[in-house]
Amino acid sequence: MSASGATTNQFRRLFEPLKVGPMTVPNRICETTNTIRAAQLPGFVDDPFIAHHAAKARGGTGWIGSETFLLNSPLPNEAADEFFPGTGAIRIPLFNMPGFVESLAKFAGAVRETGSVTVCQLTQLNFTMAASSLPIVEAYDWIPHELDSQEIQQLIRTYADAAAKFAEAGVDGIEIHCAHETLPQTFLSPAMNRRGDEWGGDARARTKFLREVLVGVKERVGDALALGIRINGQESREGGYELLELREMVSHVAETGTLDFVNVDVGHSWGGPSYVQPSYYGHAVYREAGKALKVDLAGIPILFSGRVNDPGIAEQLLEEGCCDLVGMTRAGIADPEFANKAREGRLAEIRRCIGCNRCIAKSIHDDAPDMFAKPTCSVNPEVGNELHYAMTYKPAQERKRFVVVGGGAAGSEAARVAASRGHEVILFERGSKLGGQINLAAAAPGRDSFEDFVIFQENELKRHGVDLRLGSEVDAASVMALEPDAIACATGSRPRRPDTPGVEGPNVVQGWDLLAGRAEVGDRVAVISQEDYFETPNVADYLAERGKRVEIFHKYLGIGSQIDRYSIAPVMTRLVQGGVKIHTGMRLASVSETRLEFRSAFGGQIQSFEGFDSVVLVYGSTPDARLYHELKNELKDELENDPDGAGAATRLFLVGSAWVPRYLAEATQHGARVGMEI
């Protein structure tokens, strides 16, 4: 199918250009601002930052929002700068740092070369100061300083000062962040703004701060840049504004004549609904917010975002009049080339976002951010490694035979990458389909989108000519009989079973067996949890959806401690709605047919429970490296003088969970590195 035919017939609206203020966006696909810390040094615009975001522009995304830029705050003398997860009250803004304008100009130039536009977001986001001294984030108890009029005027000036620097750098647009607990939202919110002066009051009065920010920016930069706002369609908190009141406020803001666009999503960062909606939400479920603003603000382009990972859904939103531009940020993280692939009719080659939220979870928004962390995507190992891939992802100099055992995330990715480089690849999978543990995750309620990654791998392995042998058990001898040049043992892991008395009983099953359909349970079920990610709530949710009475017994303070703040709300909401009870600080001591005994994590006291029909173990997993050790023994003569195997005639790799069980992203990345090493 030709590129022009695909655009005309399938995505007529999606690839139309659009005039937004002084800039022309080449199509309707937008990377909305997302801070996943693409820079090597967080907050700066360096080569890794440019490589990550410009890749999406080259891949066909028309609007590049990159990452938010934090502005300076008026702090009292000798008060310390304050930093919170994803926020900060700082004295010296990044835009005043030496070399900032030059580095931003380099980024804007790289995007402009592709024909796309750059729209940078300016943000006052901290929990140190606000419209009123009320909690900004319901999940935390930090109380801010209530701003006086002089401080408010200082803050308004920070936006104009920053806009002037961004205009100097040559970006195409500026977006004022007014959502998700930013300073402007504390003024817009009836829940957070209890002021009795000119900066508070009714819906119009609460927009005064934002109106003055926009007027100040417009006076400073004129029509050199497109100017818009990012707004939350509804606050989703007690006493907050609903969509109707938001529409009224935005109409008052539009009266300033400063708006070239409005970017709307729905939700917040700490509860439900999340504005970074994970797989539990339907696609574009809050599209009515975009449609309402499009009716209200005739002539002002509306950008809507909210779990849109498919070009077909984006086209539908445009056809239905829900918006003029579509935010597809995570779609571009999972596959920076998805827009070009859609335009050219190569839909089967698109690697779709599965809605796991790993990209945002371990970025600057993590509660304990790792200053050395890189951007991460569960399904795309190139994310955060763009410069490395550009240098090393090359066709193989010599075609070799590569045998991969295990078709989970690590094995299938190793096979895909190696085959794409020109190697002969044989992939053994003992199951009837690819995916491994991904299939278990996809069996849980709200996680069926995980199957998209399996489908992508199936398509890619076929496209690259991989010899896929499903339903195949192999041993060291059968692998060696193929005379491979390299072997990857991606045999995964096995569910961990403790040595607790009674766990071998007939009423005890593994959570994995339950999700795989290999086990049945009674009416009242105890889920024993010694893991802190999604497996425990997924298993409990699976049971509750089937009408079981479920109680979770967790080892420590609470379940899901490793689940990101954008996903935890729908997870917990489903458990509450399913009537799931949660007991914390309890570790299984013994199991019998009639009684469960637990030892307290805090003091060691024993507590007993009765009346459970079944016990489900969720204890994580342990590596299954048996084949690796068999092969290592077969190759011991080769490896004796070459311990790391780099110069051996047959290279041997231990990959993914067979090495050490972690998360999907780690398995995918490990597999890709092996596929590039052959």
N, C-alpha and C positions, 0 to 999 in steps of 0.2 A: 504494500500500500504506500502510495506517495505521501510525502509530508503535507502537500497542499490538500490532497484528498482527505486525509485524516482530519485536518483542521476544519475543512468545510463541512464534512459530514457528521463528525462526532462532537467536536468541540468548537463550534462556530463562535460562541460568545467568549469562551475562555481565552482565546488567542487574539481577540480584538484589542487594539491599542486604546488607551483612555487618557484624555487630558485631565490632569489634576493640578489646578493652579497653573504655575508656569512650567511644570514638567509634563512630559508625555511618558506614560508607563507603557511599555511595548505589549504587555498582556495583562491579564487580571490576576495572575498568580503572585502571591505576596509571601515573603519571609517576614513575618511580624517580629518585632524585637524579642530576642530571647537570650538571656545571659547564661550560656553554657560554658563560658570561660575558654573561648577558643585561643586566646592569647597565651603565650608561654609565661608572661608575667601578667597576672590578672589585672584587667582594667585598661591595659595598653593596646594600641593598634600596631601590632608587629607582624612579621611575615606569617606565622602560624594563623593569626587572626584573619589576615587577608586571604590566605589559602583556603581556609574553611568557608568563609562567607562568599568569596568570589567564585568558588566552585559551583555554588547554586546559581549564580548569575550566568556562568558559562553553560550550566545545565538547563537554562531556559526560564528560570524564575525572573519575573520582570521587576519586582520590587524587593530590594534587599534592605531589611531593617536592622541587621546586625545585632549589636548588644546595647543595653541601656548605658547611658553616661550619667554618673552621679554628680550632682552639683554641690557647691559649698554651702555650708550652713552657718548662721551667726551664732557662735558659741560665746559664752561669757569668758572674761579673762581667767586664764589658768585652768579652765575646765578641760578635761581630756576629751579628745575625739572619741566617739563611741561607734562600735561595730556590732552588728547583729547579723543573723543569717540573711544574707542577700541585701543588707541595708547598711547605712552608715551615716553618721553626722560628722562631716569632715570640714576642716578649715580651708584646705588648699585643694581646689578642684583639678581634675586631670587636665582640663582644657587649658589651664595656665602653666602646665609643665613644659619645659623646653622641648621642642621637637614635636609637640603634639599636632599642631596644625599641619606640619609637613607629613607626618605619618598618616593622618586622616586623609590628606589630599592624595597620597599614594593609594590608599584604599578606594577612595571615590573614583580615582582614575582607572583603577583595575576593573571596577564595576562598569564604569562608563564605556570602556572598550568593548564590552559584551553587548551594549545596547540597553542594559538595564539601568535602573535608577537607585540611588542610595537615599534612604530616609532615616535619620538618626533621632533617637529618642532621648529627651532631656528629663531627668528625674530628680525630684527631691523626695527621697525615701529614707526615713529614719523613724525610730520610736522615741526620739529624744525631745521633739517639739511637735506641736499640733495645734489645731484650732482651739481645743479645750483639753483640760487635764483629765482625760478619760482613756481607758485602754484602747489602743489602736487595733490590736490583734487579740481576739477573744481567747486564743490558746495560751497567751502569755500574760503576765501580770505587770509588765512594764508600764509605768505611768509617765506620760510626757509632760514637758513644760508647756504652759499655755502662752502662746505668742502674744506680744503686745503690738501695737500698730507700727512702731518703728521697726521691729524685727520683721513684721510682715512685709513692709516696704523693701527692706533689705533682701528678703527672699524673692520678691517679685523681680528685683533687678538681676538676680543671678541668672534667670532664664534669658533675659535680653543679652547679658554679657556673654553667655555661652553661645547663644544663637549667632552672635557676631563672629565668634571664632569658627563656628561650623560653616558659616557662609564664606568666610575667608578660605576655608579648606576646599570649597567647591562641592559640598554635598547638594543634593537636589531638594531635600525636604527636611523639615523638623517636626517631630511629634512630641507634644507635651503629655507626659504620663499623668493621667488623672484617675487611675484605677488601682485596685489591689493594695490598699493601705498606704498609698503615696500621700504626700502632704496635701495636694489639691483635693483628694478624696475626703480627707478629714474636714475640709471646709464644706464640701458638697453634701456630706452625710448628715441627716437629721439625728442619727444615733451618736455621732462623734462631735458635732458642732452644736454646742449649747450656749453660744455667745449671745450677749444682749446688746452688742454694739453694731456698727455698720457691716461687720464681717459675718454676721449670723442672722438667723431669723427665718423668713419664709424661703420658698424654693428659689426665688430670684435673688434674694439677698445672699444666699449661700453660694451663689455663682460669682460673687464680686471678685474674690481672689483670682479665680481662673480667668475672668474677663479682663482683669487688669494685667495678668501675665501675658495674655494673647495680644492685647493692645500694645504693651511694652515691647514685645518681640517684633510686632509688625512695624512699629515706629523705628526700630533699630535696623531691621534688615529689608524693609520694604517688600517688594515683590520678587526679590532675588531667589527666595525659597518658597516651596509649598509649605503651608503651615496647617497642622491639624492636631487632633487630640485623640488619645486612647482612653476610652470610657468603659465603665462596667455597667452592663444593662440592668442589673439589679444587685443590691448589696448582699442579700441572703444572710442577713443578721437581724436580730431583734431590734426593732426601731429604725432600721435602715430604709432606704428608698426602694420602691418597686419600679417596674418599667414605666408606668404611667408618669410618676414624678420625675424620673430620669428624662423622659421625653420633654417634659416642661422645662427642666433645667437646661437641656441642650438647646432648646429653642431660644431661651434667653441668651445663651452664649453666642448662638448664631447671629443674633441681632448686632453684634459688634462688627460684622462684615469681615472678620479675620479668617474664617474657617475655609480651608480648601479641601479638607476631608475629615471624616470622623471614623475612627477605628473602634468597633464595639465587640466585646465579648461578654460572657456572663460567668460569674463565680468569683471566688477569692482563693487565697493561698492556704487557708488553714482548716477548711471544713467543706461542707457540701452545699451547693455544687462547687467543684474545683474549676477554675478557669482553664487549667491545663488538664483537660478531661481525659482520664485514662479509658481503658477498654470497656469499663462498666457502663459507659454512657453511649447512647446512640449517636450516629453520625449527625453533626450539625443540629443537635437536639434543641438548641436555643436560637435557632434561625429567626424566630419571630422578632427578636430584638433588632436585628438588622432590617427586617422588612418594615418595622414600625418607624425607625429613624429615616429610612428611605422615603416613606410617605411624608414625614414631617419636614424633611430638609431637602425639598426638591431643588435639584441643581448642585447639591453638595455630594460628591461621591462618598459612598458608605463602604467601608471595609469590614467584613464580618469574619471572625475566626472562632473556632470551637469544634475540634476533632473533625477536621476535613482532611482525609488522607488519600482520597481517590479523585482523579480528574472528572469522573462521571458525576460524582456528588457536587463538585465545584460547578460544573456546567449547569446542573439542575438548580443550584442556588441562584445563579445568574438568570436563568430562564424564568424562575418563579418570582423574580423581582425582590429577592431577599437582600441583595447587595450589588455593588458595582465591582468590588474587588474581593478576593477570597484569601484569607490567611491559611497557608498550608505549610507551616513552619516545620513541624515534625516530619511531614512527608518529604521535605527537602533534606532533612538530616538523615533519614533512612535511605534516601536515594537522591543525591543532588542532581541527577540527570533525569528525574521523573518527568519534568515538563517537556523536555525534548523527546523523550520516549513516547509520551502521550501524543504530542503533535505529529510524530512520525508513524503513529499507529503501532508502536512496539509495546503494547500494554502488558503482554506476558513477561516482559523483561523488567517491569517495575518492581523494585523491592519496597513493599509497602510497610509503613509504620504500623506496629502491632499495638500501640497504645500502652506500653508498659511503663512509660515515664522515666526510664532509667536516664535519659539524656538530661532531664532537669533535676533528677533526684540527687545526683552526685556532683552538681555544679556548685556555684556560689550559693545556691539556695539550700544546700545541705546544712543541717544544724551544726555540724562540726566540719567545715570545709577543709579539705586537704589543699594546702597552698601549691602542691606540686601535681595536683590532679589535672588530667586532660579531659576534653570533651569525650563523651562516651555514648555509643548507641548499641543496643543489644543485637541489632541485626546487621549493622554496617561497621565493620572493623576499621574502615578507612577514616572514620570520624576521629579527629584529634591527631591523626597521623598523615595528614594530607601531603606534607612536604616529604616525608619518608617514602610514601607510595610513589610520588612523582619521580623520585630518584631510583627506586628499586623495583617497581612493578613493571618488569620488562618481559618480553617473550624469552622463553628458555633457549639457551645457546645450544643445548643438546637435548633431544627428546629422550626421556627416560620412562621406565615403567614404575609407576607409583601405586602401591597397594594400600588401601585404607580399610581398616576394620572398624566398623561402627558408623552408623549414619545419623547420629545426633548432630547437634549444632557444630561441635568441633570437627567431627569427621566429614560432614557434608561440606563445610566451608573449606577445609583443607583440600578436598577433592575438587571443588569448584575453582578455587584459585589456581591450583596446579594445572588443571585441564585448560583453563583459560589462557595459560602461558604456553600451552602446546604439548604438555606431557600426556603420555598414555596413562589413564587412571582406571583402576579397577576398585570398586567400592563394595564391600560386603556389609550387609545389614541382616542381623538374625530375625528381626521383625518383618512384618508384612508391608511396612511403609517406612519412609524416612521420618526423622524427627526426634526419636528417643524421648527424653524427658519433656520436650516441647509438647508432645501429644498428651502427656499427663496434665500439663498446665492448661492446655486448650479444652480439656474435659470439664474444667471447673466453670461454674456460672460466671458469665461476663468476661471470659477469657478466650472465646472462640477465635478472636482475631489472631491469636498466636499461630493458627493454622496457615495464615498468609505467608509466614516465613518458610514453612515446610513446602508450600506450593511453589514459592519462588525458587527454592533449592531444587525441587524436582524439575522445574522448567529449565533452569540453568544447567543442571547436570546433563539433561538430554541435549540441550543446545550445543554444549561443548563436547559431546561424544563420550561421556563417562560410561564405562561398562558397569552398570548398577545391578548387583545380584542380591535381591531381597530374599528373605527367608533362608539365609545361608549361615550356618554355623561353621566356623573354621578353627583349625588348630595350627600350631607352629609349622607342622610338616606340610599341610596343604598350602599355607602361605608361601613357604620357601620353594615349593614345587613350581610356583609361577615365575621363579627367577627374578624377583623384583630388584630394582636399583634402590628403592626406598620403601619403607613401611611406616605407616602411622597407626599406632594402637589408640583408637578413640573409643574404647570399649565402655566408657562411662563409669557409673558408680552404682552401688546397691544400697537400698534403704537400710539404715542402721537399726539393729535390734539390740537392746540392752541386755545385760545378764541378770536383770531383776527377776526374782522368783515369780513364776506363774506366767511369764509372757509367752511361753510356748503353748499355752492352753488354747482350746478350740474357739474360745470367745474373743481372741486377740488377733487382729489383722493389721496389716500395714496400710498406711494412707495411700501409697502408690498402687497397691492392689485394688483398692477401692476405686480410685480414679480410672484405672485401666479396665474396670468391669470384671475383675477376677475374684472379687470377694463380695459377700453379702453380710449385712449387719442387722441386728434387731431394732426394736422401736426406740429404746433409750440407749444413747451412745455416749461414752466418755472418750474424748479426743485428748490424748496425752502429748503435750507439745514440748519439744526441746529445740525449737528453731524459731527464728525471729523475723522471717520474711513472709512471703505470701502463702507458703504451703499450708500452714496451720489454718488461717481463715478460709483458704480455698477448700480444704477438706471439710471444714465445719459447714461452710456455705453449701457445698455439694450435698451434704447429708440433710441439712435443714430444708433445702429446696425439695427434697423427696419426702418431707413430712416427718423426719426423725426428730426426736427430742435430744438436743445436743448440749453437752457441757464440756468446756475446754478447761483443762488443768495445765497451767503454764509454769515453767520452771522459775520465773523471776518476776519482775515488776509488771509486765503486761505483754500481750501478744503484739506482733507487728512493729517492734521497735526499729527495724531496718526498712520499713516501708516509708516511702517519701511522703511529705506533707500534702502533696497534690493528689495522692491516691488513697490515703488512709481513711478519709471520710466516707467514700462510697463502700469501701471494704467493711468498715464498722457499721455503717447504716444497714447493710444487708444482713449482718449478723443480728443486729437489734431487731430488725423486722422479722427475722427467722426465729426469734425467741431463744437465741443461743446464750447460755450462761457462761461466764468466764470466772475461773478461780485462779488467783495468782500466787506466786511464791510456793508452789507445791511440786515436789518431785516424787515420782512413783516409787514406792517401796516394795509393794507386792500386789499380786493379782490372784484372786480365786474366782470360782464361779459365782459367788454371792457377794464378794466384798473387794473393794479397792482400798489400799492403804497408801497414804502419802506422808512424806517427811517434809516439814516446813523448811524452806530455804533460809528462814530467819529464826534460828533457835533450835531446829531439829525435832520439834514436837511431831508426834504421829497423829494423823487424823484419818478416820475411816468413812467411806461412803458405800452405800448399798443400793441395789435396785437397778444396776446397769445390765443391759442385755449383751452389749458388745463393747470392746475396747479397741480404739484405733490408735496406732503408734505413728507419731510424726516426729522423728528424731534426726532428720537430715539423712545424709548418706555417706558412705565410705568408698574410696576408689576401688575399681575393679581392674587391676593391672596384671591379672594372671597371665594373659596371653603375652603381654610385654615381657614378663620375666622368662617365659618359655622361649620366646624369640631371642632374648638376650643371651640365654644359655646356648641356643643354636649358633649364635654369632660370636661366641666368646673368643674364638681364635682370632677373628678379625678385630674385636674390640680390645683384646689384651694389650696391644701396644698403642691403642688409640682410644682412650677411655671415653672421650666425648663423641666418638663416632664420626667426626667431620670428614675424615679421610678414608673411612671404611668403604669397601666395595658395595655393601648394602647398608644404607643409612637407616637407623631405627629411631622413631620418635614416639614419645609418650605424650598424649594430647588430651586437653580438656579435663573432664571430671575423672578420667582414668589416672591423671596426674594428681589433681586435687579438686574436689568439688567446690565450685564457687557459683557465680551467676551466669546467665545466658551470655552477657557481653564478654565475660572473660573467656568462655569456651569458644565463642565465635572468633575473637581476636587471636587466641592461641592457634586455632585451626588455620586462620589466614596466614599467620607468620610461618607456619610449617609449609603451607602451600607455596609460599614465596621463596622458601629456602631450598627447594628441590632443584 
